[in-house]
């Protein structure tokens, strides 16, 4: 009798274990006839204003993050009925994040020029320049004046590529230092550790707007480029859906209206090439 009771008890416990295990794996599925909602997970650099940055004033676009690119992406998702998530990433790890599926697009002042075959791309939406920023009292007026001096650029950024691609300028420098973010770079510039910062025009304008009289942009750009939304190679379905809505937003004035809210943060309205 004891053996029978033990067997019954063992079977009961086994059944309960499987039941609890099944409860732990329950997933919310769309109702019959419905399809799962698309989710756009935007990978961005949280220290790249005015395109993506930590919000300090006003209402953040997502959690505590703000930025023109995030605002456009969120509005696009609203229009399409998609879920929106903004994920701050280490810019140096953006490709690993995209390949792992933790994000499904890179949308944050992401340079299209020179990378045309490396990703699936939306239409370029912003004309950009890589410029050199120096302290206002440095006496440096031209790129030639940086000969024998030290310049900073963000690691794995288009600014690094721009400096290296401008052979005459690059060979004239004493050194190019790669740092993880621009906030650190401008701190180094203030302290005199570097003589200039190579940055996207929007980043440079943001720093000038928030540090009145501290910096100037050298008139001659290091290079010119365009921004677009990047997707994993082969993911043409998501690219096409985003691109189609992005073009509609440019045509109906939505993109320009969003951009006007970031003009004071350094965004150049005339650079919105999709809105022309």
N, C-alpha and C positions, 0 to 999 in steps of 0.2 A: 504493500500500500504506500509506504514511504517513497519507493522508487517511482510509483505512478504520480504521486503528488509532486515530486521533484521534477519529473519530466514535464508535467503540466505547467509548473512555475517557470521552468526554463523556456518553454515555447512562448508563454505569455510575455516574459521579459524581452525575448527576441523580437516579438511582434511590436512591442512598445518602442523598442530601439529603432526599428525600421520606420515606424510612424513618425517619431520625432525627427529622424534624419530627413524624412520626406518633407516635413514642415519647414525645416531649415533651408531647403532648396527651392521652395515655392517662388515662382517668378510671376510678376504681373504681366499678363498677356493682353493684347487688344481684344475687344469683344469680337464675336463672329461677324465677319463682313468688314471689319475695320483693319487698317494697316498700322504698323508701329510708326510712331512719330519720329521723323528725322531729327537728329541732334547734331548741331554744329559745335565742335569743340575747338576753339581758337587758341593756338599757341602764340604767346606774345611776351615781349620783354617789358617788365614792369618799370624799367628805368629808361624809357625811350620816348620822352615827350616830343611833340604833342600827340603822338600816335598811340602810346600806351604808357600809363604811369600811375602811381599811387595817388588817389584823390585826396586833396587837402581842403578844398572849398566846394560848396555846392553838393549836388546829388551825384554819387558815383554811378557809372554805367553798370558795373557788375561788382558785387561785394564792395570792396574798398578801392576798386580800380576805375580809372577814367581813361579817356583818349579818343581821338577821332576815329581810328580804325575800329575800336571796340564799339563805339556808338553806331557806326555804319553797319557792322556785323550784327549787332543786336536788332536794329531796325529791319534789316534784311530777314532775320529769323521771324520777327513779328509778322511781317508781310506774308511769309510763306507758311506760317503756322508751325514753325520748327521750334525745338528746344534750343536754348543758347547757353553755352558755358565758356567762360574765359579762363584759361589756365596759364598762370605766370610760369615761365620756364627759364632755365639757364640757356641763353642764346647759343652758347657753344654746343649744346646738346639737342638742338632743334631737330636735326635729322633723325637721331635715335628716338626722340619722342614721337615723331611722325611715323616712323617705321613700326614702332611698337603698338600704335593705335591709341595711345593715351591722348593724342590730339588728332584731328583729321584735317586740319589746315594750319598754315602759318600765315598770319595776317597781322603785321605790325611793322610797317615801313620795310617790307621785305623786298630786296632788290631783285628785279627781273633781269636786268641788263647783264649779260655775260653768263647767265645761268639758264638760258632758254631751254636747254635739253635735259636739265637735271630734275625738273618737276613738271607736273601739269599746272598750267597757269591760267588765271583769269586774264582778261584784257588789262593792260597797265592803266592805272587810274590816277597816278601822280608823278609829275616830273620833279626830279630831285637833283641836287648838286652836293657833292662832297666838298666841304670847304675847310679852311684852316682858321681856327679861332685863336687869338692871342690877347694878352692883357693890353688894355688901352694905352698904358704908359710904357709899353715895351720898346717902342721905337721901330718895331717890325712893320713894314708897309706892304711888302710883296712876298711871294713864295720864294723868290731868289734870296731874300733877306734871312730865310730860315736855313741857308747853307751852313753846315757845321753845327746845327742845333738839334735838339731832341723834340720829337713829336709823339703824341700819344694817340692811340686808336683802340676802339673796343675790339677785344679778341673775337675772331671768326666773323667779323663784320665786313660790309662792303667798303668801309673806310680803309681797312687793311689792304684790301684788293686794289682800291683806288691809288693808294700811296705806292704800292708795289708795281702797279701798272703804269704809273707815270715815271718812267725809268730815269729821266734826267733829274726830276725832283728827288726821287728816292735815293739816288747815288750821292746827291749833294748833302743829305742829312748825316748828322753824326750817328743818330740812332732812332729807331721807331720802337716805342714801348707799347706792348699790348696789355691792357688792363681789362678786368671783367665787366666794368660798367662805366658810363660817362660821369656819374656823380663822383666816382673816385678820380677820374681823369681831370675834372675841373678843380677838385681839391688839390691835386698835384700841380696844376697850372698856377693856382693861387700861391702855393708854397714855393714856386720857382723850381720844382723838381723837373718839370718839362717846360719847354718854351712855347708849345702850341698844342692844340687838340684838333685832330682831324675828325670831323663829324658831319652827319647829314645836316642840311640847311635848317630843317625844322628844329633839330636839337640845338643847333647854334642860336637860332632865333629865340627859342625858349629860355636859354641861359642868359641871353642879353636882356630879354624882357623882365627877367626876375633878378637881375643883378645890374641895375642901372649904372651905366658908365664904367663898368668893370672890364668889359671885353669889346673887341671889335672883330669883324669878319674880314679877312683879306679879300679884296675884290676879285681876284682871279681864282676860279674854282680849281680844285685838284682834278675832278672829273665830273661828268654828268651821267645820270642814270634815270630809271623809272621804277616805280613800285607796282607790285601786283600781288594777288593772293596766290599762295603756293599750295599745291596738293600733292599727295603721294603719286609717284609715277604709275600710271595705269588707272587711276581713279578719275576717269573722265566723266562719270555720271554725276558725282558731286560737283566737280568743277563746272560742268555745263549748267547745272541748276543754279549755282551761285552766280556765275557769270551773267546768265540771262536776267536775273533779278537786279544785279548790280548795274547793268546797262539801263534798265527801266528807272532805277533810282537816280541815275545821272540825267536821264532825259526828262523826267517829270519834276526835277528841281530838288528832290529830297536830299541828295548828296550835298549839294551846295548849301542848303539850309542847315544841315548838320555841321558842315565845315565852318560856317560863320560863327558858330559857338566856340570854335577853337582858334580863331584868328588871333586873339589876344595872347594865346599860348604859343604862338610862333608858326601856325599853319599859314601857308601862302595860297590864297584863293586862286590866283592866276595859274598855279601849278597843277590844278585839277584838270588833267588832260581829257578825261572822259566827259567833262562838263562843257567843253568848248564846241 
